[in-house]
Every structure is written in structure tokens, then in C-alpha cells.
Amino acid sequence: MRSAWVIGAGGLLGSAVTARLRASGVQLFNRRVRWHDDASADADLAAGLAAYAATEPDPVIIWCAGAGVPSSAPEVFSAELGVFRVFLRTLRSLAGAQLERLRFFFASSAGGVYAGTGSAPYDEASPTRPLGAYGRTKLAMEQELGRFAAQTGARVVCGRLSNLYGPGQNLSKSQGLISVLLMGFLTHRPVQVYVPLDTIRDYLFVDDAAALTLATLERVAQEEPGSCHTKVLCHGYGTTIGALLGLTRLVIGHKPLIMQGASPLASVQTRDLSMRSGVWPEVDARARTSLLDGINRTYTDLARRHFDGGLVPALRQ
């Protein structure tokens, strides 16, 4: 890989992927995108694509962007899907040879697309059944990419990520239980938990997710043009929220401050979202950060940022 364009490079996964690419000597293409306005985002992405394609005959695009979280309003997801569709239409304008050499990674959500299935542990062969607009949108974007690959000859990976956590999480969004628990301790404010403590999730450290992302892009280069592959990116171990609270206590030296309560968001949460992967198992060894180590590294980052005075937490999960 000589160069790559990471779209959504400022987010949790995007920043980790960018750092890993930079450390590997890959040339990074940068383009500011005004995500607050759909028309501006469309224009910025189109201009960015034209500039990137003009200099790179073997393009690699890593889509880590996503404004919506499970609690977002439906119009947020409609806008996100619309921008993605426009980008794919623009991408079709590349020369045919470039499209056949294009590798495209899309960061999807395992929890979002499997939430209503009820047959954990989930893998690539599991049926999909989203419970909310968040999962339906991710699935629709995957389907758009599948059609795009078949029509253009591009090689595509839809990476369904389990629960991502790690340094750099945006606490202004209502997501990321591990970071929110740690921030609750740092600010002496209780965290509201609206799902049972036996709820099971697969927690994937962000640096491991970045390594898995890049490994799948290397692997898909061996596949036939026009192929679209689904890969579950996960740690491979389910952890209850109760066990997570115990590990968090080991890191911070105190019992996490939580309040159990009710929320309409509970209707789109399933009890067991443990994961495994059966596709390209040779890349899975990159998910090697233990949950205890990952929590500790996340806490160290949060404590530094907090005492520097720049964090605004959302203490509700």
C-alpha cells in the first residue's frame, strides 16, 4: 500500500488507522470535509476524490466516517446514507483500471446489524436483523457497496466492528461505556446504565481494530476484482457489564459510580452480542490487547485529557 485516504480520520477508529498508516510509511491523503452540511460534504468529498485519483493509480479508501449513534434522530441516518450514496456515484467516475485496482474498507457495526437476531455468538454467516435506524443504515450502506463492487470491479471489505473503545473516544456522543465509566470516576458523577448487568458485549481495543482494518485491506488484494467481503472485527470474548465493572474497579481502585435506570434506547439493545469471525482467520491474531490492559490505557488517556481541561462527558449508557 503506497497511499490511502482515510475518510473520518478525526474519529476514534479513523485516528488510530491514520496513526498506524503513518508509522508504516504510507502516504496519507488529507481532505477537510464539512460534515455539518450535506451539500458541502458532497462537494468536499468529490473534490477530494478528484485530487486523490489524479495522483494515485492504485487507490485505497478507508471509510471510518459516521455521525450517527444508536440514539441519533432518524434524519441523521438519512443524511448519512445520502452522502454515502453520492460519494459512491462520484467514485464510479474513476477510470476503469483505477476502479479495478481500488480497495475500499467500510467501517460497519456488528451490534447494529445483528441486534435482533438472537443467536449469539455472531459471525459473518449469521442472519442480520437490525432493531433500529442505526443498524438499518449500516446494512443499507453495506448493500450499496456490494452493488458498487459488482458493477465496477473494486475490491471491498465491510468490516463489522464489535464495541470499539480506547484512547481518543468522543465523549460528547452517547456511546462508549468504558470511557463513560472512567470519566464518571474522574468527574465524581454517576453513570446511568439502562441495560441489565448480565448484558454481554465484545469489547475491541481501537489499536487492534486499526490493525485488523489494515490487515483486511492487504488480504482483499488477493481476491477477485468485483468482490465484496464481510468480516467481523472483534476481540472474540464476550464480557458482561458486571465483569466490566469489576475490571474497571481494578484499574481505578474504586467501585465505578453507576445508577441503573430505564430508557427507550433499551428497546434496541439485545442481551448477548458476543462475536466471532470465520472469515480470513489468519488476521485475527492482531486483536491481542486484553480488556484490562485496554481499560488501563484508556484511563491513562482520559485522565490526562481531563486534567488538561478539555473533556465534556455524556454520562448515560
Protein Blocks (a to p, Z undefined) as FASTA:
>chain_A
ZZdcdehklmmklmmmmmmmmmnopacddddddfkbmklmmmmmmmmmmmmmmmmmbdcd
ddfbdfbdfkbcfklmmmmmmmmmmmmmmmmmpcfklmmmpccdddddfklmmmmnopac
cdfklccddfbfklmmmmmmmmmmmmmmmmnopacddddddddedehiafkbgghjllmm
mmmmmnopacddfbdfkbccddddfklmmmmmmmmmmmmmmpcehiacdddddehiacdf
klmmmmmmmmnopacdddddddfklmmccfblcdcdfehkllmmmmmccfklmmmmmmmm
mmmmmmnopaccdddZZ
